[in-house]
């Protein structure tokens, strides 16, 4: 048996914000705004639940973390149902009192009872919904956080195969549908099951014969419910899939709004949107048609029971088998079954939609990254030099081999330029360093350690990466650079230290003059993807963010392509001073920017075809010399 302190110690010995219940299967703890879930195994071991486990356990497992609220809510639901079913008894007694010898003496007491039952029932009904719906909302928060955390572990292969809109749809719409399963779904399961069971017992107590006649149509409801359930599940899957497609199309159009306007593609994109939206409408209409048929059909079957009750029940009263008060009581019990009967159709729809959404989420949760975390010890940032060695590297994307047997050594304190024609494999090569693409064991080494053996967090914390397509978050310039400062092995201890680190990175990235011109300097908000900045400014902010990490290996993937040649030379000159004891890798289409590199690696069709310094490569008269001559004629380089 584990107590709270034991679990806190496992989670983190210095933290106490762990919400646990001793000897239970599941724990929850808030960390960085999201939950971590823990469970105790049958052997007594405490461990963190992974996404695959959660998918195998099913949607109800997340609600266990809030078992106290859920169980209390269920108890309140039972109390509410019990109070609801006590009203017909009081009603029957009231009818009997009306035709009895002393109605004035009994009816006030019975009226007080009815009012009291109604008030207490209202309180328990409200309490049950507040507790259960709150538990469902918290479980929804957990699920969304776990799915998002898992999405961040997946590599590029997953995102190449799944559109952004579809992933967003799963993270929003599907999670909400599963939450409806936990809240209204569980509420109606408990409520309906208890109401039906107890009402049947009370109806049998009043008159077994009348009960049998009244319930005669109900078996057909089970058959109808199963048939409708299968149709609703199929339609729900189609709706959710098309919603993901539409979301992806909208996201793509809004992201590329400048291109749409530049090429007058508004009508084309509207037509595409309307086509996708019409498909969604058709799927929704098919689902609505099934759901619309379900409730009236089940309601009609339930109405047959009422017709039978009136006919047979009236005859039973006339024959003296039951009293008029008992018939009224029986009718009230049957009326109490009307909503559960009608709700059965809604519940079938809710559960089938929830099942469809959970399966879509489970598909994500059971998808695991191709790039596994290294099991070796992390590198010590203080002692790491940044020596990189590539040995006979082959890289394939899908069934296509991109790199063919590349071998290259990059020593600490040197600058290596990687050049080549478009499509030669430059970006693919440098993507292997932080393991953005999977490589075979024994292919890439950092300080003599196979990168596949290193924990990903340790490896990537040592590499500063500035891509050509600079991505900025929708916050200020300073906050974007601060993300890099936060990745340092030892971040600054106070805000002054952060400010100094951000300003230093901005200076080396050549942002100083731009910051003076911007209205709020480092506090300037850049908008979505940095839309308020020019292309060159976005690239330099991304470069500053990479420099702020104080990397042992700095990779510039044509990250100054939007900057003029003079500014590029100035920035690279400053970087040489900053990176003198570290490894620098520069990819550039402009050879003027790399001619002073310690070595230049020339790629062609995924192969390393030339290696040397600028003058040596010109003397070879090969690929590098051809590219240089072309750029010389175009005025991109000067003699």
C-alpha positions as CSV (number, residue, x, y, z in Angstrom):
1,X,0.0,0.0,0.0
2,X,1.3,3.4,-1.0
3,X,0.5,6.7,0.8
4,X,0.6,10.2,-0.6
5,X,4.2,10.8,0.5
6,X,5.4,7.6,-1.3
7,X,3.9,8.7,-4.6
8,X,5.2,12.3,-4.2
9,X,8.7,10.9,-3.6
10,X,8.4,8.9,-6.8
11,X,7.1,11.8,-8.9
12,X,9.6,14.3,-7.5
13,X,11.2,14.4,-4.1
14,X,11.0,18.2,-3.8
15,X,7.4,18.7,-4.9
16,X,4.2,18.2,-2.9
17,X,1.5,19.2,-5.4
18,X,0.5,15.6,-6.1
19,X,-3.2,14.7,-5.8
20,X,-3.3,11.0,-4.9
21,X,-5.5,8.4,-3.1
22,X,-3.6,5.6,-1.3
23,X,-3.8,2.1,-2.8
24,X,-5.6,3.2,-5.9
25,X,-4.7,2.6,-9.6
26,X,-4.3,6.1,-10.9
27,X,-2.8,9.4,-9.8
28,X,-2.7,12.8,-11.4
29,X,-0.2,15.6,-11.0
30,X,-0.1,19.1,-12.6
31,X,3.2,19.9,-14.2
32,X,3.9,22.7,-16.7
33,X,0.2,23.2,-17.1
34,X,-0.5,19.5,-18.0
35,X,-1.2,16.3,-16.2
36,X,1.1,13.4,-15.6
37,X,-0.8,10.2,-14.8
38,X,0.6,7.4,-12.6
39,X,-0.5,4.0,-11.6
40,X,0.4,1.3,-9.1
41,X,0.9,-2.1,-10.7
42,X,-0.3,-5.4,-9.2
43,X,3.4,-5.9,-8.1
44,X,3.3,-2.6,-6.2
45,X,5.5,-0.6,-8.6
46,X,4.6,3.0,-9.3
47,X,5.0,4.1,-12.9
48,X,3.9,6.8,-15.4
49,X,1.1,5.8,-17.8
50,X,2.1,6.1,-21.5
51,X,-0.2,6.9,-24.3
52,X,-0.3,3.4,-25.6
53,X,-1.4,2.1,-22.2
54,X,-4.2,4.7,-22.1
55,X,-5.4,3.7,-25.6
56,X,-5.5,0.0,-24.5
57,X,-7.3,0.9,-21.2
58,X,-10.2,2.6,-23.0
59,X,-11.8,6.0,-22.4
60,X,-13.2,5.2,-19.0
61,X,-9.7,4.8,-17.5
62,X,-9.1,8.6,-17.4
63,X,-12.2,9.1,-15.3
64,X,-10.7,6.9,-12.5
65,X,-8.5,9.9,-11.5
66,X,-11.8,11.6,-10.4
67,X,-13.4,8.5,-8.9
68,X,-14.4,10.4,-5.8
69,X,-16.4,13.1,-7.6
70,X,-17.8,10.5,-10.1
71,X,-18.9,8.1,-7.4
72,X,-20.4,10.9,-5.3
73,X,-22.3,12.1,-8.4
74,X,-23.6,8.6,-9.1
75,X,-24.8,8.3,-5.5
76,X,-26.6,11.6,-5.9
77,X,-28.1,10.3,-9.1
78,X,-29.4,7.2,-7.3
79,X,-30.9,9.5,-4.6
80,X,-32.6,11.6,-7.3
81,X,-34.0,8.6,-9.1
82,X,-35.2,7.2,-5.8
83,X,-36.9,10.4,-4.9
84,X,-38.4,10.6,-8.4
85,X,-39.9,7.1,-8.0
86,X,-41.3,7.9,-4.6
87,X,-43.6,10.6,-6.0
88,X,-45.9,8.1,-7.7
89,X,-46.5,6.3,-4.4
90,X,-47.4,9.7,-2.8
91,X,-49.5,10.6,-5.8
92,X,-51.4,7.3,-5.6
93,X,-52.1,7.8,-1.9
94,X,-53.3,11.3,-2.7
95,X,-55.9,10.0,-5.2
96,X,-57.0,7.4,-2.6
97,X,-57.3,10.1,0.0
98,X,-59.4,12.2,-2.3
99,X,-62.0,9.5,-2.5
100,X,-61.5,8.5,1.1
101,X,-63.4,9.5,4.2
102,X,-61.1,12.3,5.4
103,X,-59.4,14.0,2.5
104,X,-59.0,17.3,4.3
105,X,-56.9,15.6,7.0
106,X,-54.6,13.6,4.7
107,X,-54.0,15.8,1.7
108,X,-52.1,18.6,3.4
109,X,-49.6,16.1,4.8
110,X,-49.2,14.4,1.5
111,X,-48.8,17.8,-0.3
112,X,-46.0,18.7,2.2
113,X,-44.3,15.3,1.4
114,X,-44.5,16.0,-2.4
115,X,-43.1,19.5,-2.0
116,X,-40.2,18.2,0.2
117,X,-39.4,15.4,-2.2
118,X,-39.4,17.8,-5.1
119,X,-37.0,20.2,-3.3
120,X,-34.6,17.5,-2.1
121,X,-34.7,15.9,-5.5
122,X,-33.8,19.2,-7.2
123,X,-30.8,19.6,-4.8
124,X,-29.5,16.1,-5.5
125,X,-30.1,16.5,-9.2
126,X,-28.0,19.7,-9.3
127,X,-25.3,18.3,-7.2
128,X,-25.0,15.1,-9.3
129,X,-24.6,17.1,-12.5
130,X,-22.1,19.6,-11.1
131,X,-19.9,16.9,-9.7
132,X,-20.1,14.6,-12.7
133,X,-19.7,17.3,-15.4
134,X,-16.8,18.8,-13.5
135,X,-15.1,15.4,-13.3
136,X,-15.7,15.0,-17.1
137,X,-14.3,18.4,-17.8
138,X,-11.1,17.6,-15.8
139,X,-10.8,14.2,-17.6
140,X,-11.2,16.1,-20.9
141,X,-8.4,18.4,-19.9
142,X,-6.2,15.4,-19.0
143,X,-7.0,13.6,-22.3
144,X,-6.3,16.7,-24.4
145,X,-3.0,17.3,-22.6
146,X,-1.9,13.7,-23.0
147,X,-2.8,13.7,-26.7
148,X,-0.9,17.0,-27.2
149,X,2.1,15.8,-25.2
150,X,2.1,12.6,-27.3
151,X,1.9,14.5,-30.5
152,X,5.0,16.4,-29.6
153,X,6.9,13.1,-29.3
154,X,6.0,12.0,-32.9
155,X,8.5,12.6,-35.6
156,X,8.1,14.0,-39.1
157,X,6.8,10.8,-40.7
158,X,3.6,11.1,-38.7
159,X,3.0,14.7,-39.8
160,X,3.8,13.9,-43.4
161,X,1.1,11.3,-43.4
162,X,-1.5,13.3,-41.4
163,X,-2.7,16.8,-42.3
164,X,-2.6,19.5,-39.7
165,X,-6.3,20.1,-39.8
166,X,-7.1,16.4,-39.2
167,X,-4.7,16.4,-36.2
168,X,-6.4,19.5,-34.8
169,X,-9.8,18.0,-35.3
170,X,-8.8,15.0,-33.2
171,X,-7.4,17.2,-30.5
172,X,-10.5,19.4,-30.3
173,X,-13.7,17.8,-31.7
174,X,-12.9,14.2,-30.9
175,X,-11.8,15.0,-27.3
176,X,-15.0,17.0,-26.8
177,X,-17.1,14.0,-28.0
178,X,-15.4,11.7,-25.6
179,X,-16.0,14.1,-22.8
180,X,-19.7,14.0,-23.6
181,X,-19.4,10.2,-23.2
182,X,-18.1,10.8,-19.6
183,X,-20.6,13.5,-18.6
184,X,-24.1,13.1,-20.1
185,X,-23.3,9.6,-21.1
186,X,-22.4,8.3,-17.7
187,X,-25.2,10.3,-16.1
188,X,-27.8,8.7,-18.3
189,X,-26.4,5.2,-17.9
190,X,-26.7,5.4,-14.1
191,X,-30.0,7.2,-14.2
192,X,-31.7,5.0,-16.8
193,X,-30.4,1.7,-15.3
194,X,-31.6,2.5,-11.8
195,X,-34.9,4.1,-12.9
196,X,-35.8,1.1,-15.1
197,X,-34.8,-1.5,-12.6
198,X,-36.6,0.1,-9.6
199,X,-39.6,1.2,-11.6
200,X,-40.1,-2.4,-12.9
201,X,-40.0,-3.7,-9.3
202,X,-42.5,-1.2,-8.2
203,X,-44.8,-1.8,-11.2
204,X,-44.6,-5.6,-10.5
205,X,-45.6,-4.8,-6.9
206,X,-48.7,-2.9,-8.1
207,X,-49.8,-5.5,-10.7
208,X,-47.6,-8.1,-12.4
209,X,-50.2,-8.8,-15.1
210,X,-50.5,-5.2,-16.1
211,X,-46.7,-4.8,-16.0
212,X,-46.3,-7.7,-18.5
213,X,-48.8,-6.1,-20.9
214,X,-47.3,-2.6,-20.6
215,X,-43.8,-3.9,-21.3
216,X,-44.7,-6.1,-24.2
217,X,-43.5,-3.7,-26.9
218,X,-40.1,-3.0,-25.2
219,X,-38.0,-6.0,-26.6
220,X,-38.4,-4.6,-30.1
221,X,-36.6,-1.5,-28.8
222,X,-33.5,-3.4,-28.1
223,X,-33.4,-4.8,-31.7
224,X,-34.1,-1.3,-33.2
225,X,-31.5,0.3,-30.9
226,X,-28.8,-2.1,-32.1
227,X,-29.6,-1.5,-35.7
228,X,-29.6,2.3,-35.4
229,X,-26.4,2.1,-33.3
230,X,-24.4,0.5,-36.1
231,X,-25.7,3.1,-38.6
232,X,-24.8,6.0,-36.2
233,X,-21.3,4.7,-35.6
234,X,-20.6,4.5,-39.4
235,X,-22.0,8.0,-40.0
236,X,-20.1,9.5,-37.1
237,X,-16.8,8.2,-38.3
238,X,-17.5,9.7,-41.7
239,X,-18.5,13.1,-40.1
240,X,-15.3,13.2,-38.0
241,X,-13.1,12.3,-40.9
242,X,-14.6,14.9,-43.2
243,X,-14.4,17.5,-40.4
244,X,-10.6,16.9,-40.2
245,X,-10.3,17.3,-44.0
246,X,-12.3,20.6,-43.9
247,X,-10.2,21.9,-41.0
248,X,-7.0,21.1,-42.8
249,X,-8.2,22.9,-45.9
250,X,-9.2,26.0,-43.9
251,X,-5.9,26.0,-42.0
252,X,-4.0,25.7,-45.4
253,X,-6.0,28.6,-47.0
254,X,-5.6,30.9,-44.0
255,X,-1.9,30.2,-43.8
256,X,-1.4,30.9,-47.5
257,X,-3.7,33.9,-47.7
258,X,-1.0,36.1,-49.3
259,X,-0.5,33.6,-52.2
260,X,-4.3,33.3,-52.7
261,X,-4.6,37.0,-53.1
262,X,-1.4,37.3,-55.2
263,X,-2.7,34.7,-57.8
264,X,-6.4,35.7,-57.6
265,X,-7.3,32.3,-56.3
266,X,-10.2,33.5,-54.1
267,X,-12.9,31.9,-56.3
268,X,-10.9,28.7,-56.7
269,X,-10.4,28.3,-52.9
270,X,-14.1,29.2,-52.2
271,X,-15.1,26.5,-54.7
272,X,-12.8,24.0,-52.9
273,X,-14.2,25.1,-49.5
274,X,-17.8,24.7,-50.7
275,X,-17.1,21.3,-52.1
276,X,-15.5,20.1,-48.8
277,X,-18.2,21.8,-46.8
278,X,-20.9,20.2,-48.9
279,X,-19.4,16.8,-48.2
280,X,-19.4,17.5,-44.5
281,X,-23.0,18.7,-44.7
282,X,-24.0,15.5,-46.5
283,X,-22.4,13.3,-43.9
284,X,-24.0,15.4,-41.1
285,X,-27.4,15.2,-42.8
286,X,-27.0,11.4,-43.1
287,X,-26.2,11.3,-39.4
288,X,-29.0,13.6,-38.5
289,X,-31.4,11.5,-40.6
290,X,-30.5,8.4,-38.6
291,X,-30.6,10.2,-35.3
292,X,-33.9,11.8,-36.3
293,X,-35.4,8.5,-37.0
294,X,-34.2,6.9,-33.8
295,X,-35.9,8.9,-31.1
296,X,-39.4,9.0,-32.7
297,X,-39.2,5.3,-33.5
298,X,-38.4,4.4,-29.9
299,X,-40.9,7.0,-28.7
300,X,-43.6,5.3,-30.8
301,X,-42.8,1.9,-29.3
302,X,-42.9,3.4,-25.8
303,X,-46.3,5.0,-26.6
304,X,-47.7,1.5,-27.4
305,X,-46.9,0.5,-23.8
306,X,-49.0,3.5,-22.6
307,X,-51.9,2.6,-24.9
308,X,-51.8,-1.0,-23.6
309,X,-51.7,0.3,-20.0
310,X,-54.7,2.5,-20.4
311,X,-56.8,-0.3,-22.1
312,X,-55.7,-3.2,-19.9
313,X,-55.3,-1.1,-16.7
314,X,-58.8,0.4,-17.0
315,X,-60.3,-3.1,-17.4
316,X,-58.3,-4.2,-14.3
317,X,-59.8,-1.3,-12.3
318,X,-63.3,-2.1,-13.4
319,X,-62.8,-5.8,-12.6
320,X,-61.6,-4.8,-9.1
321,X,-58.0,-6.2,-9.4
322,X,-56.5,-2.8,-8.7
323,X,-57.8,0.5,-7.3
324,X,-57.9,3.8,-9.2
325,X,-55.1,5.1,-7.0
326,X,-52.9,2.1,-7.9
327,X,-53.6,2.7,-11.6
328,X,-52.5,6.3,-11.3
329,X,-49.4,5.2,-9.4
330,X,-48.7,2.6,-12.1
331,X,-49.2,5.2,-14.8
332,X,-46.7,7.5,-13.0
333,X,-44.1,4.7,-12.9
334,X,-44.6,4.0,-16.6
335,X,-44.3,7.8,-17.3
336,X,-41.0,7.7,-15.4
337,X,-39.8,5.2,-18.0
338,X,-40.7,7.5,-20.9
339,X,-37.6,9.7,-20.7
340,X,-35.2,6.7,-20.2
341,X,-36.8,5.1,-23.2
342,X,-36.4,8.2,-25.3
343,X,-33.0,8.8,-23.9
344,X,-32.0,5.4,-25.0
345,X,-31.9,6.6,-28.6
346,X,-29.8,9.6,-27.6
347,X,-27.5,7.5,-25.5
348,X,-27.0,5.0,-28.4
349,X,-26.0,8.0,-30.6
350,X,-23.8,9.5,-27.9
351,X,-22.0,6.2,-27.2
352,X,-21.4,5.4,-30.9
353,X,-20.1,8.9,-31.6
354,X,-17.9,8.7,-28.5
355,X,-16.6,5.3,-29.6
356,X,-15.8,6.6,-33.1
357,X,-14.0,9.6,-31.6
358,X,-12.1,7.4,-29.1
359,X,-10.9,5.1,-31.9
360,X,-9.6,8.2,-33.8
361,X,-7.7,9.3,-30.7
362,X,-6.5,5.8,-30.0
363,X,-5.0,5.7,-33.5
364,X,-2.8,8.7,-32.5
365,X,-2.0,7.4,-29.1
366,X,-0.9,4.0,-30.4
367,X,1.3,5.7,-33.0
368,X,4.9,5.8,-31.8
369,X,7.9,7.7,-33.1
370,X,10.3,6.0,-35.4
371,X,13.1,7.8,-33.6
372,X,13.5,6.1,-30.2
373,X,15.1,7.9,-27.2
374,X,18.7,6.9,-26.7
375,X,19.3,4.8,-23.6
376,X,22.9,5.9,-22.9
377,X,24.1,8.5,-20.5
378,X,23.6,12.1,-21.5
379,X,26.7,14.2,-22.5
380,X,28.0,16.7,-20.0
381,X,27.4,20.2,-21.5
382,X,30.4,21.6,-19.8
383,X,32.9,19.1,-21.2
384,X,31.3,18.5,-24.6
385,X,33.5,19.9,-27.4
386,X,31.1,19.5,-30.3
387,X,33.2,17.3,-32.6
388,X,31.0,15.7,-35.2
389,X,31.8,12.7,-37.3
390,X,29.7,11.1,-40.1
391,X,30.6,7.6,-41.2
392,X,29.2,6.1,-44.4
393,X,25.8,7.7,-43.8
394,X,22.8,6.4,-45.8
395,X,19.4,8.0,-45.4
396,X,16.1,6.9,-46.9
397,X,12.7,8.7,-46.8
398,X,10.1,6.1,-47.6
399,X,11.4,3.9,-50.3
400,X,13.7,6.6,-51.7
401,X,17.4,6.7,-50.7
402,X,18.3,10.4,-50.2
403,X,21.9,10.2,-49.0
404,X,24.5,7.7,-50.3
405,X,27.5,6.7,-48.1
406,X,28.5,10.2,-46.9
407,X,31.6,10.4,-44.6
408,X,32.7,13.7,-43.1
409,X,34.5,15.0,-40.0
410,X,33.7,18.4,-38.4
411,X,36.1,19.4,-35.6
412,X,35.2,21.7,-32.8
413,X,36.2,25.3,-33.5
414,X,35.9,25.0,-37.2
415,X,33.3,26.1,-39.7
416,X,32.1,23.7,-42.3
417,X,30.1,24.8,-45.3
418,X,27.8,22.4,-47.1
419,X,26.9,23.4,-50.6
420,X,25.3,21.9,-53.7
421,X,22.6,22.3,-56.3
422,X,19.0,22.3,-55.3
423,X,17.9,18.8,-54.2
424,X,21.4,17.6,-53.6
425,X,20.6,16.5,-50.0
426,X,22.1,19.3,-47.9
427,X,19.1,19.8,-45.6
428,X,18.6,16.1,-45.3
429,X,22.2,15.7,-44.2
430,X,22.1,18.2,-41.4
431,X,18.7,17.0,-40.3
432,X,20.4,13.8,-39.1
433,X,22.4,15.7,-36.5
434,X,19.5,16.4,-34.1
435,X,17.9,13.1,-35.2
436,X,15.0,14.8,-37.0
437,X,15.4,11.8,-39.4
438,X,16.3,8.3,-38.3
439,X,19.8,7.0,-39.1
440,X,21.4,3.6,-38.7
441,X,23.6,3.0,-35.6
442,X,27.3,3.9,-36.2
443,X,26.5,6.6,-38.7
444,X,26.7,9.9,-36.8
445,X,28.8,10.7,-33.8
446,X,29.1,13.6,-31.4
447,X,32.3,13.7,-29.3
448,X,32.8,10.1,-30.2
449,X,29.3,9.0,-29.0
450,X,26.8,7.5,-31.4
451,X,24.0,9.9,-31.4
452,X,21.5,7.0,-31.4
453,X,22.7,6.2,-27.9
454,X,22.1,9.7,-26.6
455,X,18.9,10.9,-24.9
456,X,17.1,13.1,-27.4
457,X,16.8,16.0,-24.9
458,X,20.6,15.8,-24.2
459,X,21.5,15.7,-27.9
460,X,19.2,18.5,-29.1
461,X,20.1,20.8,-26.2
462,X,23.7,20.8,-27.6
463,X,22.7,21.8,-31.1
464,X,21.4,25.2,-32.2
465,X,19.4,25.0,-35.3
466,X,18.3,27.9,-37.5
467,X,16.2,26.7,-40.5
468,X,15.6,28.6,-43.8
469,X,11.9,28.7,-43.1
470,X,12.0,30.7,-39.9
471,X,9.1,29.9,-37.6
472,X,8.2,32.4,-34.9
473,X,5.6,32.0,-32.2
474,X,2.8,34.6,-31.9
475,X,4.5,36.6,-29.1
476,X,7.2,39.3,-28.8
477,X,10.6,39.2,-30.4
478,X,12.2,39.0,-27.0
479,X,10.0,36.0,-25.9
480,X,10.9,34.2,-29.1
481,X,14.6,34.6,-28.3
482,X,14.0,33.7,-24.7
483,X,12.8,30.2,-25.7
484,X,16.5,29.6,-26.7
485,X,17.8,31.0,-23.4
486,X,15.5,28.6,-21.5
487,X,17.2,25.7,-23.3
488,X,20.6,26.4,-21.8
489,X,22.0,23.8,-19.4
490,X,22.0,26.5,-16.7
491,X,19.5,29.4,-17.6
492,X,20.0,32.8,-16.0
493,X,18.9,33.1,-12.4
494,X,17.1,36.4,-12.7
495,X,15.3,38.6,-15.3
496,X,18.4,40.8,-15.7
497,X,20.4,37.8,-16.7
498,X,17.7,36.9,-19.2
499,X,17.6,40.4,-20.6
500,X,21.3,40.4,-21.1
501,X,21.3,37.0,-22.8
502,X,18.5,38.0,-25.2
503,X,20.2,41.3,-26.1
504,X,23.5,39.6,-26.7
505,X,21.9,37.0,-29.0
506,X,20.0,39.7,-30.9
507,X,23.3,41.7,-31.4
508,X,25.2,38.7,-32.9
509,X,22.2,37.9,-35.2
510,X,22.4,41.4,-36.6
511,X,19.1,42.6,-35.2
512,X,20.3,45.7,-33.3
513,X,19.5,48.3,-36.0
514,X,16.1,46.7,-36.7
515,X,15.2,46.8,-33.0
516,X,15.8,50.5,-32.9
517,X,13.4,51.0,-35.8
518,X,10.7,48.8,-34.5
519,X,8.0,50.5,-32.3
520,X,8.6,48.4,-29.2
521,X,12.0,47.0,-29.7
522,X,12.3,43.5,-28.2
523,X,8.7,43.8,-27.0
524,X,7.4,44.1,-30.5
525,X,4.7,41.4,-31.0
526,X,5.4,39.5,-34.3
527,X,2.0,38.1,-35.0
528,X,1.2,34.6,-36.3
529,X,4.3,33.0,-37.7
530,X,6.1,36.4,-37.5
531,X,3.9,37.9,-40.2
532,X,4.6,41.5,-39.0
533,X,8.3,41.2,-39.7
534,X,10.1,41.0,-43.1
535,X,11.6,37.7,-44.3
536,X,15.1,38.8,-43.3
537,X,14.0,39.9,-39.8
538,X,12.2,36.6,-39.2
539,X,15.3,34.7,-40.2
540,X,17.5,36.8,-37.9
541,X,15.1,36.4,-34.9
542,X,15.3,32.6,-35.5
543,X,19.0,32.8,-35.7
544,X,19.1,34.8,-32.4
545,X,17.0,32.1,-30.8
546,X,19.5,29.4,-31.9
547,X,22.4,31.4,-30.7
548,X,20.7,32.0,-27.3
549,X,21.0,28.3,-26.5
550,X,24.8,28.6,-26.4
551,X,25.1,25.5,-28.6
552,X,28.1,23.3,-29.0
553,X,27.1,22.8,-32.6
554,X,25.5,25.6,-34.6
555,X,23.6,24.7,-37.8
556,X,22.5,27.4,-40.2
557,X,20.3,25.9,-42.9
558,X,20.4,28.7,-45.5
559,X,19.0,30.8,-42.6
560,X,20.2,34.1,-44.1
561,X,18.9,33.7,-47.6
562,X,16.5,36.6,-47.1
563,X,19.2,38.9,-45.9
564,X,21.3,41.0,-48.3
565,X,24.8,39.8,-49.0
566,X,26.5,42.6,-47.0
567,X,24.5,42.0,-43.9
568,X,25.0,38.2,-44.3
569,X,28.8,38.7,-44.4
570,X,28.7,41.0,-41.3
571,X,26.6,38.4,-39.4
572,X,28.9,35.5,-40.3
573,X,31.9,37.5,-39.3
574,X,30.4,38.1,-35.8
575,X,29.5,34.4,-35.6
576,X,33.0,33.4,-36.3
577,X,34.0,35.3,-33.1
578,X,31.2,33.8,-31.1
579,X,31.7,30.2,-32.3
580,X,35.5,30.1,-32.2
581,X,35.5,27.2,-29.7
582,X,32.4,25.4,-31.2
583,X,31.4,23.7,-34.3
584,X,29.6,25.7,-37.0
585,X,27.8,24.2,-40.0
586,X,26.6,26.6,-42.8
587,X,24.3,25.7,-45.6
588,X,24.0,28.4,-48.3
589,X,23.2,28.8,-51.9
590,X,25.4,31.9,-52.1
591,X,29.0,30.7,-52.3
592,X,30.2,34.2,-51.3
593,X,29.0,33.5,-47.8
594,X,31.0,30.3,-47.3
595,X,34.2,31.0,-49.2
596,X,36.1,31.6,-45.9
597,X,34.9,28.4,-44.2
598,X,37.6,26.0,-42.9
599,X,36.2,23.3,-45.2
600,X,33.5,23.1,-47.8
601,X,31.6,19.9,-48.5
602,X,30.0,19.7,-51.9
603,X,27.0,17.4,-52.4
604,X,25.6,16.2,-55.6
605,X,22.6,13.8,-55.9
606,X,23.0,12.7,-52.3
607,X,26.7,12.0,-52.5
608,X,29.8,13.9,-51.2
609,X,31.6,14.6,-54.4
610,X,34.2,17.3,-53.3
611,X,35.8,18.4,-50.0
612,X,38.3,21.2,-49.4
613,X,38.7,25.0,-49.1
614,X,37.5,27.5,-51.6
615,X,40.7,27.9,-53.7
616,X,41.2,24.1,-53.7
617,X,37.7,23.4,-55.0
618,X,38.0,26.1,-57.7
619,X,41.2,24.5,-58.9
620,X,39.4,21.1,-59.2
621,X,37.1,22.5,-61.8
622,X,34.2,20.3,-60.6
623,X,30.7,20.9,-59.3
624,X,31.8,23.7,-56.9
625,X,33.6,25.6,-59.7
626,X,30.6,25.3,-62.0
627,X,28.2,26.7,-59.3
628,X,30.8,29.5,-58.6
629,X,31.1,30.4,-62.3
630,X,27.3,30.6,-62.6
631,X,26.9,32.9,-59.6
632,X,29.9,35.0,-60.8
633,X,28.1,35.6,-64.1
634,X,24.9,36.5,-62.3
635,X,26.7,39.0,-60.1
636,X,26.1,37.0,-56.9
637,X,29.8,36.8,-56.1
638,X,32.7,39.2,-56.7
639,X,36.3,38.2,-57.6
